[in-house]
């Protein structure tokens, strides 16, 4: 395989690839209510997020997108329609944003709008 044909691997942090869902439709997590993230995704003593508060919703989505190591974690905690709606507002590492936008051009279009 030539270097130009090699797949691009985006890293969430050193030695850890970004995990991206195959489709936004498979993300069927909560869009409202109180969500408690497991310690693996958020190691703060207060792990509950009130998704009715916009800043808390953004904060939870940012953490899940950065810290997920399995697609199942994305499916459990993210909602595809909500992710698309808030995408331009999320504060994400460049590699996380690039990986998701490469897989889901709809998100790239939202960020450019």
PyMOL commands that set and color helices and strands:
alter all, ss='L'
color gray80, all
select helices_A, chain A and resi 3-5+54-67+71-77+80-89+94-103+105-112
alter helices_A, ss='H'
color red, helices_A
select strands_A, chain A and resi 11-13+16-17+34-36+48-50
alter strands_A, ss='S'
color yellow, strands_A
deselect
rebuild
show_as cartoon
